[in-house]
């Protein structure tokens, strides 16, 4: 078994970090909501519309 060296080289997966950030934002939004989040609300939190606009630009 190999273990990463302490204080050594850290590998960052930027896609994974972005996914973790979005999941955190979704959890925060869900915990603040008084009822179940709508699909539109989820899309807003996950910035789906922004992604779609970026793809067409």
N, C-alpha and C positions, 0 to 999 in steps of 0.2 A: 504494500500500500504506500502510495506517495502522498505526501502532505505538502501544501504550499509553504514556502519559507516565510517565517515570521518577519514582517516589515519589508518583505522583498517585493518582487515585481507583481503588481496587481493587474489583472486583466479586466477591462471593463467592456461589457457588452452593452453598447449604447441603445440597441433595440430593446433589450431586456429591461434596462433602466427606465426607458420611456414607457414601457408597458406597466411596470411597477408603479410609476407615477400616476398613470391614468387609472389604474385599479384603485389607488389610494384616493384619488379625487372622486371616483365613483362611490367608494365606501363612505366618504364624508357626505356626499350628496344624499345617499340613501339613508344615512343615520339622521340627517337633518330634516328629511321629509316626514310629513305626518301620515302619508299613505304611500302605497307602492309607486315607484317612479314609472312614468309613462315612457314609451319607446322614444318619443320626441325629447323628453328630458334626458334620457340616457345618451341619445345622440348629441345633445347639446353639451353634456359633461365631457363626452369623449371627443368633442370637436369634429364630428363626422362631416358637417356641412362645410367647415373650413377646409378639410381635406379634399372634398369634392370640388370646391372652388379652386383650390390649388392645382388640381389635376386638369381642369379645363383652361386654366390661364396659360 
